[in-house]
């Protein structure tokens, strides 16, 4: 079940991200599943969210792997 009414908070930070997918791909998948947005808008939102929590150089982080 996916949608705007359902959320997930990972309890184990070491298994929260898939190491095979880029962090950007994982952010975009979640943002698009919870609302109608384009891939470009979701990527921009992901960068904004990373910046808001103090992550510097969000472009580098988004292109990396977990």
mmCIF file as Biopython writes it, N, C-alpha, C and O atoms, coordinates in Angstrom:
data_model
#
loop_
_atom_site.group_PDB
_atom_site.id
_atom_site.type_symbol
_atom_site.label_atom_id
_atom_site.label_alt_id
_atom_site.label_comp_id
_atom_site.label_asym_id
_atom_site.label_entity_id
_atom_site.label_seq_id
_atom_site.pdbx_PDB_ins_code
_atom_site.Cartn_x
_atom_site.Cartn_y
_atom_site.Cartn_z
_atom_site.occupancy
_atom_site.B_iso_or_equiv
_atom_site.auth_seq_id
_atom_site.auth_asym_id
_atom_site.pdbx_PDB_model_num
ATOM 1   N N  . UNK A ? 1  ? 0.859  -1.178 0.000   1.0 0.0 1  A 1 
ATOM 2   C CA . UNK A ? 1  ? 0.000  0.000  0.000   1.0 0.0 1  A 1 
ATOM 3   C C  . UNK A ? 1  ? 0.894  1.227  0.000   1.0 0.0 1  A 1 
ATOM 4   O O  . UNK A ? 1  ? 1.789  1.349  0.836   1.0 0.0 1  A 1 
ATOM 5   N N  . UNK A ? 2  ? 0.655  2.131  -0.930  1.0 0.0 2  A 1 
ATOM 6   C CA . UNK A ? 2  ? 1.442  3.357  -1.012  1.0 0.0 2  A 1 
ATOM 7   C C  . UNK A ? 2  ? 0.508  4.535  -1.207  1.0 0.0 2  A 1 
ATOM 8   O O  . UNK A ? 2  ? -0.578 4.395  -1.768  1.0 0.0 2  A 1 
ATOM 9   N N  . UNK A ? 3  ? 0.931  5.678  -0.748  1.0 0.0 3  A 1 
ATOM 10  C CA . UNK A ? 3  ? 0.114  6.865  -0.942  1.0 0.0 3  A 1 
ATOM 11  C C  . UNK A ? 3  ? 0.422  7.937  0.059   1.0 0.0 3  A 1 
ATOM 12  O O  . UNK A ? 3  ? 1.385  7.838  0.820   1.0 0.0 3  A 1 
ATOM 13  N N  . UNK A ? 4  ? -0.393 8.960  0.060   1.0 0.0 4  A 1 
ATOM 14  C CA . UNK A ? 4  ? -0.149 10.104 0.944   1.0 0.0 4  A 1 
ATOM 15  C C  . UNK A ? 4  ? -0.472 9.817  2.407   1.0 0.0 4  A 1 
ATOM 16  O O  . UNK A ? 4  ? 0.068  10.478 3.293   1.0 0.0 4  A 1 
ATOM 17  N N  . UNK A ? 5  ? -1.336 8.853  2.674   1.0 0.0 5  A 1 
ATOM 18  C CA . UNK A ? 5  ? -1.735 8.573  4.052   1.0 0.0 5  A 1 
ATOM 19  C C  . UNK A ? 5  ? -0.811 7.586  4.760   1.0 0.0 5  A 1 
ATOM 20  O O  . UNK A ? 5  ? -0.953 7.369  5.963   1.0 0.0 5  A 1 
ATOM 21  N N  . UNK A ? 6  ? 0.123  6.991  4.045   1.0 0.0 6  A 1 
ATOM 22  C CA . UNK A ? 6  ? 0.982  5.973  4.635   1.0 0.0 6  A 1 
ATOM 23  C C  . UNK A ? 6  ? 2.414  6.492  4.661   1.0 0.0 6  A 1 
ATOM 24  O O  . UNK A ? 6  ? 2.893  7.066  3.683   1.0 0.0 6  A 1 
ATOM 25  N N  . UNK A ? 7  ? 3.089  6.286  5.782   1.0 0.0 7  A 1 
ATOM 26  C CA . UNK A ? 7  ? 4.478  6.693  5.904   1.0 0.0 7  A 1 
ATOM 27  C C  . UNK A ? 7  ? 5.305  5.564  6.472   1.0 0.0 7  A 1 
ATOM 28  O O  . UNK A ? 7  ? 4.769  4.592  7.004   1.0 0.0 7  A 1 
ATOM 29  N N  . UNK A ? 8  ? 6.613  5.698  6.358   1.0 0.0 8  A 1 
ATOM 30  C CA . UNK A ? 8  ? 7.513  4.672  6.862   1.0 0.0 8  A 1 
ATOM 31  C C  . UNK A ? 8  ? 8.720  5.344  7.495   1.0 0.0 8  A 1 
ATOM 32  O O  . UNK A ? 8  ? 9.340  6.221  6.893   1.0 0.0 8  A 1 
ATOM 33  N N  . UNK A ? 9  ? 9.046  4.933  8.694   1.0 0.0 9  A 1 
ATOM 34  C CA . UNK A ? 9  ? 10.245 5.426  9.370   1.0 0.0 9  A 1 
ATOM 35  C C  . UNK A ? 9  ? 11.110 4.209  9.663   1.0 0.0 9  A 1 
ATOM 36  O O  . UNK A ? 9  ? 10.741 3.352  10.465  1.0 0.0 9  A 1 
ATOM 37  N N  . UNK A ? 10 ? 12.261 4.141  9.008   1.0 0.0 10 A 1 
ATOM 38  C CA . UNK A ? 10 ? 13.161 2.998  9.201   1.0 0.0 10 A 1 
ATOM 39  C C  . UNK A ? 10 ? 13.719 3.008  10.615  1.0 0.0 10 A 1 
ATOM 40  O O  . UNK A ? 10 ? 14.101 4.059  11.130  1.0 0.0 10 A 1 
ATOM 41  N N  . UNK A ? 11 ? 13.765 1.864  11.230  1.0 0.0 11 A 1 
ATOM 42  C CA . UNK A ? 11 ? 14.266 1.752  12.592  1.0 0.0 11 A 1 
ATOM 43  C C  . UNK A ? 11 ? 15.758 1.429  12.626  1.0 0.0 11 A 1 
ATOM 44  O O  . UNK A ? 11 ? 16.417 1.656  13.641  1.0 0.0 11 A 1 
ATOM 45  N N  . UNK A ? 12 ? 16.288 0.906  11.535  1.0 0.0 12 A 1 
ATOM 46  C CA . UNK A ? 12 ? 17.701 0.561  11.459  1.0 0.0 12 A 1 
ATOM 47  C C  . UNK A ? 12 ? 18.356 1.452  10.407  1.0 0.0 12 A 1 
ATOM 48  O O  . UNK A ? 12 ? 18.169 1.212  9.214   1.0 0.0 12 A 1 
ATOM 49  N N  . UNK A ? 13 ? 19.112 2.463  10.804  1.0 0.0 13 A 1 
ATOM 50  C CA . UNK A ? 13 ? 19.688 3.388  9.822   1.0 0.0 13 A 1 
ATOM 51  C C  . UNK A ? 13 ? 20.668 2.731  8.860   1.0 0.0 13 A 1 
ATOM 52  O O  . UNK A ? 13 ? 20.920 3.277  7.786   1.0 0.0 13 A 1 
ATOM 53  N N  . UNK A ? 14 ? 21.222 1.585  9.208   1.0 0.0 14 A 1 
ATOM 54  C CA . UNK A ? 14 ? 22.180 0.922  8.331   1.0 0.0 14 A 1 
ATOM 55  C C  . UNK A ? 14 ? 21.505 0.168  7.191   1.0 0.0 14 A 1 
ATOM 56  O O  . UNK A ? 14 ? 22.163 -0.195 6.215   1.0 0.0 14 A 1 
ATOM 57  N N  . UNK A ? 15 ? 20.199 -0.071 7.304   1.0 0.0 15 A 1 
ATOM 58  C CA . UNK A ? 15 ? 19.491 -0.768 6.232   1.0 0.0 15 A 1 
ATOM 59  C C  . UNK A ? 15 ? 18.402 0.103  5.618   1.0 0.0 15 A 1 
ATOM 60  O O  . UNK A ? 15 ? 17.547 -0.399 4.888   1.0 0.0 15 A 1 
ATOM 61  N N  . UNK A ? 16 ? 18.424 1.394  5.904   1.0 0.0 16 A 1 
ATOM 62  C CA . UNK A ? 16 ? 17.376 2.290  5.424   1.0 0.0 16 A 1 
ATOM 63  C C  . UNK A ? 16 ? 17.489 2.576  3.928   1.0 0.0 16 A 1 
ATOM 64  O O  . UNK A ? 16 ? 16.471 2.788  3.269   1.0 0.0 16 A 1 
ATOM 65  N N  . UNK A ? 17 ? 18.699 2.587  3.381   1.0 0.0 17 A 1 
ATOM 66  C CA . UNK A ? 17 ? 18.896 2.889  1.967   1.0 0.0 17 A 1 
ATOM 67  C C  . UNK A ? 17 ? 19.447 1.668  1.236   1.0 0.0 17 A 1 
ATOM 68  O O  . UNK A ? 17 ? 20.222 0.890  1.792   1.0 0.0 17 A 1 
ATOM 69  N N  . UNK A ? 18 ? 19.034 1.518  -0.013  1.0 0.0 18 A 1 
ATOM 70  C CA . UNK A ? 18 ? 19.499 0.430  -0.845  1.0 0.0 18 A 1 
ATOM 71  C C  . UNK A ? 18 ? 20.862 0.812  -1.435  1.0 0.0 18 A 1 
ATOM 72  O O  . UNK A ? 18 ? 20.953 1.825  -2.128  1.0 0.0 18 A 1 
ATOM 73  N N  . UNK A ? 19 ? 21.912 0.043  -1.185  1.0 0.0 19 A 1 
ATOM 74  C CA . UNK A ? 19 ? 23.243 0.416  -1.663  1.0 0.0 19 A 1 
ATOM 75  C C  . UNK A ? 19 ? 23.427 0.275  -3.174  1.0 0.0 19 A 1 
ATOM 76  O O  . UNK A ? 19 ? 24.447 0.709  -3.709  1.0 0.0 19 A 1 
ATOM 77  N N  . UNK A ? 20 ? 22.466 -0.320 -3.864  1.0 0.0 20 A 1 
ATOM 78  C CA . UNK A ? 20 ? 22.560 -0.521 -5.312  1.0 0.0 20 A 1 
ATOM 79  C C  . UNK A ? 20 ? 22.010 0.681  -6.082  1.0 0.0 20 A 1 
ATOM 80  O O  . UNK A ? 20 ? 22.382 0.901  -7.235  1.0 0.0 20 A 1 
ATOM 81  N N  . UNK A ? 21 ? 21.131 1.453  -5.453  1.0 0.0 21 A 1 
ATOM 82  C CA . UNK A ? 21 ? 20.501 2.614  -6.091  1.0 0.0 21 A 1 
ATOM 83  C C  . UNK A ? 21 ? 21.124 3.902  -5.578  1.0 0.0 21 A 1 
ATOM 84  O O  . UNK A ? 21 ? 21.547 3.978  -4.424  1.0 0.0 21 A 1 
ATOM 85  N N  . UNK A ? 22 ? 21.179 4.924  -6.446  1.0 0.0 22 A 1 
ATOM 86  C CA . UNK A ? 22 ? 21.678 6.216  -5.982  1.0 0.0 22 A 1 
ATOM 87  C C  . UNK A ? 22 ? 20.709 6.787  -4.950  1.0 0.0 22 A 1 
ATOM 88  O O  . UNK A ? 22 ? 19.533 6.426  -4.918  1.0 0.0 22 A 1 
ATOM 89  N N  . UNK A ? 23 ? 21.207 7.658  -4.130  1.0 0.0 23 A 1 
ATOM 90  C CA . UNK A ? 23 ? 20.359 8.300  -3.126  1.0 0.0 23 A 1 
ATOM 91  C C  . UNK A ? 23 ? 19.290 9.125  -3.826  1.0 0.0 23 A 1 
ATOM 92  O O  . UNK A ? 23 ? 18.151 9.181  -3.362  1.0 0.0 23 A 1 
ATOM 93  N N  . UNK A ? 24 ? 19.642 9.768  -4.938  1.0 0.0 24 A 1 
ATOM 94  C CA . UNK A ? 24 ? 18.659 10.538 -5.707  1.0 0.0 24 A 1 
ATOM 95  C C  . UNK A ? 24 ? 17.499 9.660  -6.160  1.0 0.0 24 A 1 
ATOM 96  O O  . UNK A ? 24 ? 16.337 10.041 -6.015  1.0 0.0 24 A 1 
ATOM 97  N N  . UNK A ? 25 ? 17.806 8.494  -6.704  1.0 0.0 25 A 1 
ATOM 98  C CA . UNK A ? 25 ? 16.763 7.584  -7.189  1.0 0.0 25 A 1 
ATOM 99  C C  . UNK A ? 25 ? 15.822 7.191  -6.046  1.0 0.0 25 A 1 
ATOM 100 O O  . UNK A ? 25 ? 14.609 7.107  -6.240  1.0 0.0 25 A 1 
ATOM 101 N N  . UNK A ? 26 ? 16.374 6.955  -4.873  1.0 0.0 26 A 1 
ATOM 102 C CA . UNK A ? 26 ? 15.556 6.555  -3.734  1.0 0.0 26 A 1 
ATOM 103 C C  . UNK A ? 26 ? 14.675 7.703  -3.245  1.0 0.0 26 A 1 
ATOM 104 O O  . UNK A ? 26 ? 13.505 7.493  -2.926  1.0 0.0 26 A 1 
ATOM 105 N N  . UNK A ? 27 ? 15.228 8.912  -3.186  1.0 0.0 27 A 1 
ATOM 106 C CA . UNK A ? 27 ? 14.437 10.090 -2.812  1.0 0.0 27 A 1 
ATOM 107 C C  . UNK A ? 27 ? 13.311 10.307 -3.815  1.0 0.0 27 A 1 
ATOM 108 O O  . UNK A ? 27 ? 12.153 10.488 -3.438  1.0 0.0 27 A 1 
ATOM 109 N N  . UNK A ? 28 ? 13.666 10.286 -5.096  1.0 0.0 28 A 1 
ATOM 110 C CA . UNK A ? 28 ? 12.681 10.544 -6.156  1.0 0.0 28 A 1 
ATOM 111 C C  . UNK A ? 28 ? 11.560 9.510  -6.112  1.0 0.0 28 A 1 
ATOM 112 O O  . UNK A ? 28 ? 10.390 9.867  -6.249  1.0 0.0 28 A 1 
ATOM 113 N N  . UNK A ? 29 ? 11.899 8.237  -5.925  1.0 0.0 29 A 1 
ATOM 114 C CA . UNK A ? 29 ? 10.867 7.196  -5.847  1.0 0.0 29 A 1 
ATOM 115 C C  . UNK A ? 29 ? 9.863  7.485  -4.740  1.0 0.0 29 A 1 
ATOM 116 O O  . UNK A ? 29 ? 8.655  7.360  -4.944  1.0 0.0 29 A 1 
ATOM 117 N N  . UNK A ? 30 ? 10.357 7.869  -3.574  1.0 0.0 30 A 1 
ATOM 118 C CA . UNK A ? 30 ? 9.469  8.146  -2.432  1.0 0.0 30 A 1 
ATOM 119 C C  . UNK A ? 30 ? 8.630  9.399  -2.690  1.0 0.0 30 A 1 
ATOM 120 O O  . UNK A ? 30 ? 7.418  9.392  -2.472  1.0 0.0 30 A 1 
ATOM 121 N N  . UNK A ? 31 ? 9.269  10.468 -3.151  1.0 0.0 31 A 1 
ATOM 122 C CA . UNK A ? 31 ? 8.538  11.713 -3.386  1.0 0.0 31 A 1 
ATOM 123 C C  . UNK A ? 31 ? 7.474  11.546 -4.466  1.0 0.0 31 A 1 
ATOM 124 O O  . UNK A ? 31 ? 6.384  12.106 -4.345  1.0 0.0 31 A 1 
ATOM 125 N N  . UNK A ? 32 ? 7.769  10.794 -5.511  1.0 0.0 32 A 1 
ATOM 126 C CA . UNK A ? 32 ? 6.791  10.594 -6.582  1.0 0.0 32 A 1 
ATOM 127 C C  . UNK A ? 32 ? 5.673  9.652  -6.139  1.0 0.0 32 A 1 
ATOM 128 O O  . UNK A ? 32 ? 4.540  9.790  -6.601  1.0 0.0 32 A 1 
ATOM 129 N N  . UNK A ? 33 ? 5.968  8.701  -5.256  1.0 0.0 33 A 1 
ATOM 130 C CA . UNK A ? 33 ? 4.941  7.779  -4.769  1.0 0.0 33 A 1 
ATOM 131 C C  . UNK A ? 33 ? 3.927  8.487  -3.870  1.0 0.0 33 A 1 
ATOM 132 O O  . UNK A ? 33 ? 2.773  8.069  -3.777  1.0 0.0 33 A 1 
ATOM 133 N N  . UNK A ? 34 ? 4.359  9.551  -3.215  1.0 0.0 34 A 1 
ATOM 134 C CA . UNK A ? 34 ? 3.495  10.262 -2.275  1.0 0.0 34 A 1 
ATOM 135 C C  . UNK A ? 34 ? 2.893  11.536 -2.845  1.0 0.0 34 A 1 
ATOM 136 O O  . UNK A ? 34 ? 2.320  12.326 -2.095  1.0 0.0 34 A 1 
ATOM 137 N N  . UNK A ? 35 ? 3.003  11.754 -4.123  1.0 0.0 35 A 1 
ATOM 138 C CA . UNK A ? 35 ? 2.403  12.930 -4.727  1.0 0.0 35 A 1 
ATOM 139 C C  . UNK A ? 35 ? 2.707  12.971 -6.210  1.0 0.0 35 A 1 
ATOM 140 O O  . UNK A ? 35 ? 3.675  12.368 -6.674  1.0 0.0 35 A 1 
ATOM 141 N N  . UNK A ? 36 ? 1.886  13.676 -6.941  1.0 0.0 36 A 1 
ATOM 142 C CA . UNK A ? 36 ? 2.132  13.772 -8.376  1.0 0.0 36 A 1 
ATOM 143 C C  . UNK A ? 36 ? 3.127  14.899 -8.633  1.0 0.0 36 A 1 
ATOM 144 O O  . UNK A ? 36 ? 2.809  16.077 -8.471  1.0 0.0 36 A 1 
ATOM 145 N N  . UNK A ? 37 ? 4.317  14.521 -9.030  1.0 0.0 37 A 1 
ATOM 146 C CA . UNK A ? 37 ? 5.388  15.463 -9.297  1.0 0.0 37 A 1 
ATOM 147 C C  . UNK A ? 37 ? 6.269  14.903 -10.400 1.0 0.0 37 A 1 
ATOM 148 O O  . UNK A ? 37 ? 6.305  13.692 -10.617 1.0 0.0 37 A 1 
ATOM 149 N N  . UNK A ? 38 ? 6.965  15.764 -11.084 1.0 0.0 38 A 1 
ATOM 150 C CA . UNK A ? 38 ? 7.885  15.299 -12.118 1.0 0.0 38 A 1 
ATOM 151 C C  . UNK A ? 38 ? 9.190  14.843 -11.465 1.0 0.0 38 A 1 
ATOM 152 O O  . UNK A ? 38 ? 9.452  15.127 -10.296 1.0 0.0 38 A 1 
ATOM 153 N N  . UNK A ? 39 ? 9.986  14.143 -12.235 1.0 0.0 39 A 1 
ATOM 154 C CA . UNK A ? 39 ? 11.281 13.692 -11.728 1.0 0.0 39 A 1 
ATOM 155 C C  . UNK A ? 39 ? 12.169 14.889 -11.381 1.0 0.0 39 A 1 
ATOM 156 O O  . UNK A ? 39 ? 12.863 14.876 -10.365 1.0 0.0 39 A 1 
ATOM 157 N N  . UNK A ? 40 ? 12.145 15.916 -12.223 1.0 0.0 40 A 1 
ATOM 158 C CA . UNK A ? 40 ? 12.962 17.111 -11.978 1.0 0.0 40 A 1 
ATOM 159 C C  . UNK A ? 40 ? 12.521 17.830 -10.704 1.0 0.0 40 A 1 
ATOM 160 O O  . UNK A ? 40 ? 13.359 18.273 -9.918  1.0 0.0 40 A 1 
ATOM 161 N N  . UNK A ? 41 ? 11.211 17.947 -10.500 1.0 0.0 41 A 1 
ATOM 162 C CA . UNK A ? 41 ? 10.703 18.594 -9.274  1.0 0.0 41 A 1 
ATOM 163 C C  . UNK A ? 41 ? 11.068 17.785 -8.043  1.0 0.0 41 A 1 
ATOM 164 O O  . UNK A ? 41 ? 11.418 18.353 -7.009  1.0 0.0 41 A 1 
ATOM 165 N N  . UNK A ? 42 ? 10.992 16.468 -8.143  1.0 0.0 42 A 1 
ATOM 166 C CA . UNK A ? 42 ? 11.329 15.610 -7.006  1.0 0.0 42 A 1 
ATOM 167 C C  . UNK A ? 42 ? 12.819 15.711 -6.681  1.0 0.0 42 A 1 
ATOM 168 O O  . UNK A ? 42 ? 13.197 15.717 -5.510  1.0 0.0 42 A 1 
ATOM 169 N N  . UNK A ? 43 ? 13.660 15.789 -7.701  1.0 0.0 43 A 1 
ATOM 170 C CA . UNK A ? 43 ? 15.102 15.927 -7.482  1.0 0.0 43 A 1 
ATOM 171 C C  . UNK A ? 43 ? 15.417 17.261 -6.811  1.0 0.0 43 A 1 
ATOM 172 O O  . UNK A ? 43 ? 16.236 17.322 -5.894  1.0 0.0 43 A 1 
ATOM 173 N N  . UNK A ? 44 ? 14.774 18.314 -7.265  1.0 0.0 44 A 1 
ATOM 174 C CA . UNK A ? 44 ? 14.978 19.628 -6.648  1.0 0.0 44 A 1 
ATOM 175 C C  . UNK A ? 44 ? 14.502 19.630 -5.197  1.0 0.0 44 A 1 
ATOM 176 O O  . UNK A ? 44 ? 15.157 20.199 -4.324  1.0 0.0 44 A 1 
ATOM 177 N N  . UNK A ? 45 ? 13.374 19.000 -4.948  1.0 0.0 45 A 1 
ATOM 178 C CA . UNK A ? 45 ? 12.837 18.912 -3.579  1.0 0.0 45 A 1 
ATOM 179 C C  . UNK A ? 45 ? 13.784 18.117 -2.684  1.0 0.0 45 A 1 
ATOM 180 O O  . UNK A ? 45 ? 13.995 18.476 -1.526  1.0 0.0 45 A 1 
ATOM 181 N N  . UNK A ? 46 ? 14.353 17.040 -3.219  1.0 0.0 46 A 1 
ATOM 182 C CA . UNK A ? 46 ? 15.308 16.232 -2.457  1.0 0.0 46 A 1 
ATOM 183 C C  . UNK A ? 46 ? 16.517 17.065 -2.064  1.0 0.0 46 A 1 
ATOM 184 O O  . UNK A ? 46 ? 16.978 16.993 -0.924  1.0 0.0 46 A 1 
ATOM 185 N N  . UNK A ? 47 ? 17.034 17.856 -3.000  1.0 0.0 47 A 1 
ATOM 186 C CA . UNK A ? 47 ? 18.181 18.721 -2.704  1.0 0.0 47 A 1 
ATOM 187 C C  . UNK A ? 47 ? 17.822 19.751 -1.635  1.0 0.0 47 A 1 
ATOM 188 O O  . UNK A ? 47 ? 18.620 20.029 -0.740  1.0 0.0 47 A 1 
ATOM 189 N N  . UNK A ? 48 ? 16.632 20.310 -1.731  1.0 0.0 48 A 1 
ATOM 190 C CA . UNK A ? 48 ? 16.165 21.287 -0.736  1.0 0.0 48 A 1 
ATOM 191 C C  . UNK A ? 48 ? 16.058 20.640 0.638   1.0 0.0 48 A 1 
ATOM 192 O O  . UNK A ? 48 ? 16.460 21.238 1.636   1.0 0.0 48 A 1 
ATOM 193 N N  . UNK A ? 49 ? 15.521 19.430 0.699   1.0 0.0 49 A 1 
ATOM 194 C CA . UNK A ? 49 ? 15.377 18.730 1.974   1.0 0.0 49 A 1 
ATOM 195 C C  . UNK A ? 49 ? 16.739 18.427 2.596   1.0 0.0 49 A 1 
ATOM 196 O O  . UNK A ? 49 ? 16.924 18.595 3.802   1.0 0.0 49 A 1 
ATOM 197 N N  . UNK A ? 50 ? 17.686 17.984 1.780   1.0 0.0 50 A 1 
ATOM 198 C CA . UNK A ? 50 ? 19.028 17.709 2.312   1.0 0.0 50 A 1 
ATOM 199 C C  . UNK A ? 50 ? 19.676 18.979 2.855   1.0 0.0 50 A 1 
ATOM 200 O O  . UNK A ? 50 ? 20.308 18.951 3.911   1.0 0.0 50 A 1 
ATOM 201 N N  . UNK A ? 51 ? 19.523 20.085 2.142   1.0 0.0 51 A 1 
ATOM 202 C CA . UNK A ? 51 ? 20.070 21.362 2.601   1.0 0.0 51 A 1 
ATOM 203 C C  . UNK A ? 51 ? 19.418 21.792 3.909   1.0 0.0 51 A 1 
ATOM 204 O O  . UNK A ? 51 ? 20.094 22.308 4.799   1.0 0.0 51 A 1 
ATOM 205 N N  . UNK A ? 52 ? 18.114 21.584 4.030   1.0 0.0 52 A 1 
ATOM 206 C CA . UNK A ? 52 ? 17.385 22.015 5.234   1.0 0.0 52 A 1 
ATOM 207 C C  . UNK A ? 52 ? 17.813 21.270 6.495   1.0 0.0 52 A 1 
ATOM 208 O O  . UNK A ? 52 ? 17.625 21.771 7.603   1.0 0.0 52 A 1 
ATOM 209 N N  . UNK A ? 53 ? 18.387 20.078 6.334   1.0 0.0 53 A 1 
ATOM 210 C CA . UNK A ? 53 ? 18.858 19.335 7.508   1.0 0.0 53 A 1 
ATOM 211 C C  . UNK A ? 53 ? 20.367 19.426 7.685   1.0 0.0 53 A 1 
ATOM 212 O O  . UNK A ? 53 ? 20.957 18.675 8.461   1.0 0.0 53 A 1 
ATOM 213 N N  . UNK A ? 54 ? 20.997 20.368 6.947   1.0 0.0 54 A 1 
ATOM 214 C CA . UNK A ? 54 ? 22.412 20.637 7.157   1.0 0.0 54 A 1 
ATOM 215 C C  . UNK A ? 54 ? 23.369 19.814 6.317   1.0 0.0 54 A 1 
ATOM 216 O O  . UNK A ? 54 ? 24.565 19.780 6.608   1.0 0.0 54 A 1 
ATOM 217 N N  . UNK A ? 55 ? 22.878 19.152 5.286   1.0 0.0 55 A 1 
ATOM 218 C CA . UNK A ? 55 ? 23.755 18.388 4.391   1.0 0.0 55 A 1 
ATOM 219 C C  . UNK A ? 55 ? 24.313 19.351 3.349   1.0 0.0 55 A 1 
ATOM 220 O O  . UNK A ? 55 ? 23.556 19.961 2.594   1.0 0.0 55 A 1 
ATOM 221 N N  . UNK A ? 56 ? 25.627 19.487 3.307   1.0 0.0 56 A 1 
ATOM 222 C CA . UNK A ? 56 ? 26.271 20.380 2.352   1.0 0.0 56 A 1 
ATOM 223 C C  . UNK A ? 56 ? 26.502 19.650 1.033   1.0 0.0 56 A 1 
ATOM 224 O O  . UNK A ? 56 ? 26.720 18.439 1.014   1.0 0.0 56 A 1 
ATOM 225 N N  . UNK A ? 57 ? 26.454 20.389 -0.059  1.0 0.0 57 A 1 
ATOM 226 C CA . UNK A ? 57 ? 26.651 19.866 -1.408  1.0 0.0 57 A 1 
ATOM 227 C C  . UNK A ? 57 ? 25.664 18.734 -1.713  1.0 0.0 57 A 1 
ATOM 228 O O  . UNK A ? 57 ? 26.078 17.600 -1.955  1.0 0.0 57 A 1 
ATOM 229 N N  . UNK A ? 58 ? 24.359 19.037 -1.704  1.0 0.0 58 A 1 
ATOM 230 C CA . UNK A ? 58 ? 23.359 17.996 -1.927  1.0 0.0 58 A 1 
ATOM 231 C C  . UNK A ? 58 ? 23.473 17.317 -3.288  1.0 0.0 58 A 1 
ATOM 232 O O  . UNK A ? 58 ? 23.093 16.153 -3.419  1.0 0.0 58 A 1 
ATOM 233 N N  . UNK A ? 59 ? 23.982 18.005 -4.300  1.0 0.0 59 A 1 
ATOM 234 C CA . UNK A ? 59 ? 24.161 17.384 -5.607  1.0 0.0 59 A 1 
ATOM 235 C C  . UNK A ? 59 ? 25.117 16.202 -5.559  1.0 0.0 59 A 1 
ATOM 236 O O  . UNK A ? 59 ? 24.874 15.164 -6.175  1.0 0.0 59 A 1 
ATOM 237 N N  . UNK A ? 60 ? 26.209 16.373 -4.818  1.0 0.0 60 A 1 
ATOM 238 C CA . UNK A ? 60 ? 27.186 15.287 -4.651  1.0 0.0 60 A 1 
ATOM 239 C C  . UNK A ? 60 ? 26.576 14.131 -3.880  1.0 0.0 60 A 1 
ATOM 240 O O  . UNK A ? 60 ? 26.766 12.968 -4.239  1.0 0.0 60 A 1 
ATOM 241 N N  . UNK A ? 61 ? 25.841 14.451 -2.815  1.0 0.0 61 A 1 
ATOM 242 C CA . UNK A ? 61 ? 25.227 13.419 -1.990  1.0 0.0 61 A 1 
ATOM 243 C C  . UNK A ? 61 ? 24.184 12.644 -2.791  1.0 0.0 61 A 1 
ATOM 244 O O  . UNK A ? 61 ? 24.142 11.415 -2.728  1.0 0.0 61 A 1 
ATOM 245 N N  . UNK A ? 62 ? 23.348 13.349 -3.539  1.0 0.0 62 A 1 
ATOM 246 C CA . UNK A ? 62 ? 22.295 12.695 -4.316  1.0 0.0 62 A 1 
ATOM 247 C C  . UNK A ? 62 ? 22.865 11.760 -5.384  1.0 0.0 62 A 1 
ATOM 248 O O  . UNK A ? 62 ? 22.250 10.744 -5.709  1.0 0.0 62 A 1 
ATOM 249 N N  . UNK A ? 63 ? 24.011 12.089 -5.919  1.0 0.0 63 A 1 
ATOM 250 C CA . UNK A ? 63 ? 24.588 11.237 -6.964  1.0 0.0 63 A 1 
ATOM 251 C C  . UNK A ? 63 ? 25.359 10.054 -6.403  1.0 0.0 63 A 1 
ATOM 252 O O  . UNK A ? 63 ? 25.819 9.196  -7.156  1.0 0.0 63 A 1 
ATOM 253 N N  . UNK A ? 64 ? 25.499 10.006 -5.093  1.0 0.0 64 A 1 
ATOM 254 C CA . UNK A ? 64 ? 26.242 8.917  -4.454  1.0 0.0 64 A 1 
ATOM 255 C C  . UNK A ? 64 ? 25.361 7.716  -4.119  1.0 0.0 64 A 1 
ATOM 256 O O  . UNK A ? 64 ? 24.152 7.712  -4.354  1.0 0.0 64 A 1 
ATOM 257 N N  . UNK A ? 65 ? 26.003 6.720  -3.573  1.0 0.0 65 A 1 
ATOM 258 C CA . UNK A ? 65 ? 25.334 5.487  -3.148  1.0 0.0 65 A 1 
ATOM 259 C C  . UNK A ? 65 ? 25.434 5.353  -1.642  1.0 0.0 65 A 1 
ATOM 260 O O  . UNK A ? 65 ? 26.340 5.908  -1.021  1.0 0.0 65 A 1 
ATOM 261 N N  . UNK A ? 66 ? 24.499 4.613  -1.055  1.0 0.0 66 A 1 
ATOM 262 C CA . UNK A ? 66 ? 24.479 4.441  0.400   1.0 0.0 66 A 1 
ATOM 263 C C  . UNK A ? 66 ? 25.588 3.537  0.874   1.0 0.0 66 A 1 
ATOM 264 O O  . UNK A ? 66 ? 25.712 3.288  2.074   1.0 0.0 66 A 1 
#
